[in-house]
Amino acid sequence: MGDATDYANDYVIETRALSKRYGRKLALDNLDLRIPRGRIHAIVGANGAGKSTLFRILMGFLPPSAGEARILGKDSQSLTPHDRSRIGFVNEEHTLASWMRVSQVAAMQQHQYPRWNQHAYDNVIGHYHVLPEQKVGQLSRGERAGFNLALALAQGPELLVLDEPTLGLDVVAKRAFLESLMYSNATDDCTVIYCSHQMEEIERVADNLIILERGQLRHMSAPEDFTARVSHWIADVPFKGPALHTVPGLLEMQQLDGLQHYLVLDQDEGFERFLREAGARNVQSMPVSLDRAVNAFLAKNHAAPTAA
Ligand SMILES: Nc1ncnc2c1ncn2[C@@H]1O[C@H](COP(=O)(O)OP(=O)(O)OP(=O)(O)O)[C@@H](O)[C@H]1O
């Protein structure tokens, strides 16, 4: 274990007290984040949580307001072309020269990256109806996403950073995309970090779930360990039931068909006791999906912005 002054190289990403302010808006708030090498890491957070800002700082496109950010052990503000060649980055505003032909861009990248993997490129681009003679500016949004991914994977990166990579992809392309990701992660020892709002996808591919909220780290674990923190209780409580502010760990409450449904965080069997003491007759608990768990967690703090 490294001490406070030692940047261990087995973290592909390491931020220390990283803050980013845009005028009056604090997009990253004293963020301490360490992502270990290997596997697939998914970053989730509500709109505006700071995910893209984090990626832009990590890639050195944007300076932090305070603190520091390291990527592959290097300060993100002084990345050399060699450092960048070890990182594949894909985002929606990824700007490839729109007037260039697909084949020209691919040839250029092939020339630029010594580890270029033509097989990986062909494999990914084959899922899209992209013709080599087409100009980049003519590609559809999904085709451009596929093309960007093909280029990034063919680069043979140690680290692949993807900002909402499946946005705009159709179902088949999305599946192909996820398979390419898992394939490159498994075979090439490539660490993948991506952000997404698609929980079913994350459930399928991610080994690690990172939840950001208002520029702060709120949770990091295997997705199933987060799901295990959230439980769904159904109770038959006469009248209104307990006052909501007294319900421990409450994320969400719904009244459905005369039954009360509680989604709660970090509660054990003691919660059943709480409901029974509040007058509940029948109490049952059920597991929740990752989608439900994450959305309830994020929605909770939307509704209570001053909560600690
Ligand atoms: N150039 C900018 N100038 C001013 N504010 C900005 C700028 N870029 C981002 N912000 C603000 O910073 C916050 C974080 O934005 P960011 O794009 O990092 O969020 P995000 O988590 O990627 O959101 P989304 O899920 O909507 O893509 C937002 O509140 C946004 O309005």
Ligand as a Chemical Component Dictionary entry (heavy atoms), coordinates in Angstrom:
data_LIG
# 
_chem_comp.id                   LIG 
_chem_comp.type                 NON-POLYMER 
_chem_comp.pdbx_formal_charge   0 
_chem_comp.three_letter_code    LIG 
# 
loop_
_chem_comp_atom.comp_id 
_chem_comp_atom.atom_id 
_chem_comp_atom.alt_atom_id 
_chem_comp_atom.type_symbol 
_chem_comp_atom.charge 
_chem_comp_atom.model_Cartn_x 
_chem_comp_atom.model_Cartn_y 
_chem_comp_atom.model_Cartn_z 
_chem_comp_atom.pdbx_ordinal 
LIG N1  N1  N 0 -17.548 24.883 -19.987 1  
LIG C1  C1  C 0 -18.380 24.946 -18.950 2  
LIG N2  N2  N 0 -18.729 26.133 -18.419 3  
LIG C2  C2  C 0 -19.543 26.235 -17.361 4  
LIG N3  N3  N 0 -20.084 25.155 -16.718 5  
LIG C3  C3  C 0 -19.772 23.953 -17.205 6  
LIG C4  C4  C 0 -18.907 23.772 -18.339 7  
LIG N4  N4  N 0 -18.787 22.446 -18.562 8  
LIG C5  C5  C 0 -19.525 21.840 -17.629 9  
LIG N5  N5  N 0 -20.118 22.737 -16.808 10 
LIG C6  C6  C 0 -20.982 22.421 -15.645 11 
LIG O1  O1  O 0 -20.250 21.550 -14.784 12 
LIG C7  C7  C 0 -21.069 20.509 -14.283 13 
LIG C8  C8  C 0 -20.490 19.154 -14.648 14 
LIG O2  O2  O 0 -20.630 18.956 -16.043 15 
LIG P1  P1  P 0 -20.182 17.611 -16.762 16 
LIG O3  O3  O 0 -20.343 17.790 -18.220 17 
LIG O4  O4  O 0 -18.831 17.232 -16.265 18 
LIG O5  O5  O 0 -21.267 16.587 -16.193 19 
LIG P2  P2  P 0 -21.581 15.075 -16.595 20 
LIG O6  O6  O 0 -21.565 14.295 -15.338 21 
LIG O7  O7  O 0 -20.693 14.630 -17.702 22 
LIG O8  O8  O 0 -23.095 15.216 -17.094 23 
LIG P3  P3  P 0 -23.961 14.412 -18.204 24 
LIG O9  O9  O 0 -24.343 13.106 -17.594 25 
LIG O10 O10 O 0 -25.143 15.324 -18.345 26 
LIG O11 O11 O 0 -23.125 14.295 -19.440 27 
LIG C9  C9  C 0 -22.442 20.761 -14.856 28 
LIG O12 O12 O 0 -23.221 21.381 -13.859 29 
LIG C10 C10 C 0 -22.226 21.681 -16.037 30 
LIG O13 O13 O 0 -23.318 22.554 -16.190 31 
# 
loop_
_chem_comp_bond.comp_id 
_chem_comp_bond.atom_id_1 
_chem_comp_bond.atom_id_2 
_chem_comp_bond.value_order 
_chem_comp_bond.pdbx_ordinal 
LIG N1  C1  SING 1  
LIG C1  N2  SING 2  
LIG C1  C4  DOUB 3  
LIG N2  C2  DOUB 4  
LIG C2  N3  SING 5  
LIG N3  C3  DOUB 6  
LIG C3  C4  SING 7  
LIG C3  N5  SING 8  
LIG C4  N4  SING 9  
LIG N4  C5  DOUB 10 
LIG C5  N5  SING 11 
LIG N5  C6  SING 12 
LIG C6  O1  SING 13 
LIG C6  C10 SING 14 
LIG O1  C7  SING 15 
LIG C7  C8  SING 16 
LIG C7  C9  SING 17 
LIG C8  O2  SING 18 
LIG O2  P1  SING 19 
LIG P1  O3  DOUB 20 
LIG P1  O4  SING 21 
LIG P1  O5  SING 22 
LIG O5  P2  SING 23 
LIG P2  O6  DOUB 24 
LIG P2  O7  SING 25 
LIG P2  O8  SING 26 
LIG O8  P3  SING 27 
LIG P3  O9  DOUB 28 
LIG P3  O10 SING 29 
LIG P3  O11 SING 30 
LIG C9  O12 SING 31 
LIG C9  C10 SING 32 
LIG C10 O13 SING 33 
# 
